Amino acid sequence: MAESLTRGHKKRARTLEELLEAATRVFSRKEAILTTFMEIADEARVASGTVHNYFKSKEELIEAAAVKLVDRINGPAWRDCERIEDPAARLATIVKSTFQLMADDPDWGAAVLRLVDATHRTTEKLTNLIPDLLAEGRRSGRMTFRDPAAALNVVAGSILAGMRSVHAGAAPGPLGEHLTEHVLLALGLKARDALRIAQDTRAAGATVDARPASRKGR
């Protein structure tokens, strides 16, 4: 009996994963709020009732997909940050990691942007590592901004605006580096220090060409 339950749980978890992956693919092509359960089911190649078995509403599905998508950046970024003492350098790693992933997987970026428009949870998850870094940077004197809420808006807004530029094909090559430098300047770092951290190749995505793969080399 126990073995049968274990198999059942594994199958349910596998189906849930497949549904979220299907939702991510659909959201990369279409606005989340306009997507139907039938479209998700067709993408996952399951009956429409299967989606209803796992999600009570489209809003619940959207939030679950948002968490899954953002965890792709937060997990690796946090592991990278654990090796770095300087809060400014850790923040740079998060920013550049985001653009590295967007360059490597444009569909991920497209889906995240559509989910940002669909639910505030996406932005909350995307930026949930940043407030603590800002607080630490301010306490240590590394960052000299006055208003924590405004500082968070500067960082989050810069990341999202940069992602939209990449998605639209309007971003310069090393966007992660350039945007990181200007974010650090806005937080009060000296120009030379901001440039050094932004150009540090040990941080993820330091020199990444942020243009979508289809546009590189043109």
C-alpha positions in Angstrom: 0.0 0.0 0.0 2.8 2.4 1.0 4.6 1.7 -2.3 1.4 2.4 -4.2 0.9 5.7 -2.5 4.5 6.7 -3.2 4.0 5.9 -6.9 0.8 8.0 -6.9 2.5 11.0 -5.3 5.4 10.8 -7.8 3.0 10.6 -10.7 1.0 13.6 -9.3 4.2 15.6 -8.8 5.3 14.7 -12.4 2.0 15.7 -13.9 2.1 19.0 -11.9 5.6 19.7 -13.2 4.5 19.0 -16.8 1.5 21.3 -16.5 3.7 24.2 -15.1 6.2 23.7 -17.9 3.4 23.7 -20.5 2.0 26.9 -18.9 5.4 28.5 -19.1 5.6 27.7 -22.8 2.2 29.1 -23.5 2.8 32.3 -21.4 6.0 32.9 -23.3 3.8 33.3 -26.4 0.6 34.8 -25.0 -0.7 37.0 -22.2 -1.3 34.9 -19.2 -4.7 36.5 -18.3 -5.9 35.7 -21.8 -4.8 32.0 -21.7 -7.4 29.3 -21.1 -7.1 26.0 -19.3 -7.8 24.3 -22.6 -4.7 25.8 -24.1 -2.6 24.7 -21.2 -4.1 21.2 -21.5 -3.4 21.1 -25.3 0.2 22.2 -24.7 0.7 19.5 -22.0 -1.2 16.9 -24.1 -3.7 16.1 -21.3 -7.4 16.3 -20.9 -8.7 19.8 -19.9 -10.1 18.2 -16.7 -6.5 17.4 -15.6 -5.7 21.1 -15.3 -8.8 21.7 -13.2 -7.7 18.8 -10.9 -4.5 20.6 -10.0 -5.6 24.3 -10.1 -8.9 25.7 -8.8 -8.6 28.9 -10.9 -6.5 30.5 -13.6 -5.1 32.9 -10.9 -3.8 29.9 -8.9 -2.1 28.5 -12.0 -0.6 31.9 -12.9 0.9 32.3 -9.4 2.3 28.7 -9.4 3.9 29.3 -12.7 5.3 32.6 -11.5 6.9 31.0 -8.5 8.4 28.2 -10.7 9.8 30.7 -13.2 11.4 33.0 -10.7 12.9 30.2 -8.7 15.1 29.5 -11.8 17.0 32.7 -11.1 16.7 33.0 -7.3 18.1 29.6 -6.4 21.3 29.8 -8.5 21.8 33.6 -7.7 21.5 32.9 -3.9 24.1 30.1 -4.1 26.5 32.5 -6.0 25.9 35.2 -3.5 26.8 33.0 -0.5 30.4 33.1 -1.8 30.6 36.9 -1.9 31.0 39.1 1.1 30.4 42.6 -0.4 26.6 43.3 -0.6 27.2 45.5 -3.7 28.9 42.6 -5.5 26.1 40.3 -4.4 23.5 42.6 -5.8 25.5 42.8 -9.0 25.5 39.1 -9.2 21.7 38.9 -9.0 21.2 41.6 -11.7 23.7 40.0 -14.1 22.4 36.5 -13.4 19.0 37.6 -14.5 20.2 38.9 -17.8 22.4 35.9 -18.3 19.4 33.6 -17.9 17.3 35.8 -20.2 20.0 35.6 -22.9 20.3 31.9 -22.5 16.5 31.3 -22.5 14.5 34.1 -24.1 11.2 32.1 -23.5 11.9 32.3 -19.8 12.2 36.1 -20.0 9.1 36.5 -22.2 7.0 34.4 -19.7 8.3 36.3 -16.7 7.4 39.6 -18.2 3.9 38.5 -19.1 3.5 37.1 -15.6 4.7 40.4 -14.1 1.7 42.0 -15.9 -0.6 39.3 -14.6 0.2 39.1 -10.9 2.2 41.2 -8.4 3.6 37.9 -7.0 6.0 37.7 -9.9 7.7 41.0 -9.1 7.7 40.1 -5.4 9.4 36.8 -6.0 11.8 38.3 -8.6 13.0 40.9 -6.1 12.7 39.1 -2.8 16.5 38.8 -2.3 17.1 42.5 -2.8 15.7 44.2 0.3 18.1 42.4 2.6 21.1 43.2 0.4 20.1 46.9 0.4 19.7 46.9 4.2 23.1 45.3 4.6 24.7 47.7 2.2 23.2 50.6 3.9 24.2 49.4 7.4 27.8 48.8 6.3 28.1 52.2 4.6 28.7 50.5 1.3 25.5 52.1 -0.1 24.4 55.6 0.8 20.8 55.9 -0.4 18.3 57.6 1.9 15.0 55.8 1.2 14.9 52.0 1.2 11.6 51.8 -0.6 12.9 54.2 -3.3 16.1 52.2 -3.6 14.2 48.9 -4.1 12.1 50.6 -6.8 15.2 51.7 -8.6 16.7 48.2 -8.6 13.5 46.3 -9.4 12.4 48.9 -12.0 15.8 48.8 -13.7 15.8 45.0 -13.9 12.3 44.9 -15.4 12.9 47.8 -17.8 16.1 46.1 -18.9 14.3 42.8 -19.4 11.7 44.5 -21.5 14.4 46.1 -23.7 16.0 42.7 -24.2 12.6 41.1 -25.1 12.0 43.9 -27.6 15.4 43.5 -29.2 16.4 47.0 -28.3 19.1 46.2 -25.7 22.8 46.9 -26.3 25.2 43.8 -26.0 26.5 43.9 -22.5 23.3 45.2 -20.9 23.8 43.3 -17.6 27.2 45.1 -17.1 25.9 48.6 -18.1 22.7 48.4 -16.1 24.5 47.0 -13.0 26.9 50.0 -13.1 24.1 52.5 -13.2 22.1 50.8 -10.4 25.2 50.8 -8.1 25.8 54.5 -8.9 22.2 55.2 -8.0 22.7 53.4 -4.7 25.6 55.7 -3.8 28.7 53.8 -4.8 31.6 55.8 -6.3 31.9 55.7 -10.0 35.2 53.8 -10.1 33.9 51.2 -7.6 30.6 50.7 -9.5 32.4 50.2 -12.8 34.8 47.7 -11.2 32.0 45.6 -9.7 29.9 45.7 -12.9 32.9 44.6 -15.0 33.9 41.8 -12.6 33.8 38.6 -14.7 33.5 36.5 -11.6 29.9 37.7 -11.3 27.4 35.9 -13.5 26.6 37.5 -16.8 29.3 40.2 -16.6 29.9 40.4 -20.3 26.9 38.6 -21.6 25.4 39.7 -24.9 21.8 40.3 -23.7 20.3 40.3 -27.2 18.0 37.4 -28.0 19.9 34.6 -29.7 18.1 35.3 -33.0 19.4 38.8 -33.1 23.1 38.2 -32.2 25.6 38.6 -35.0 23.4 40.8 -37.1 
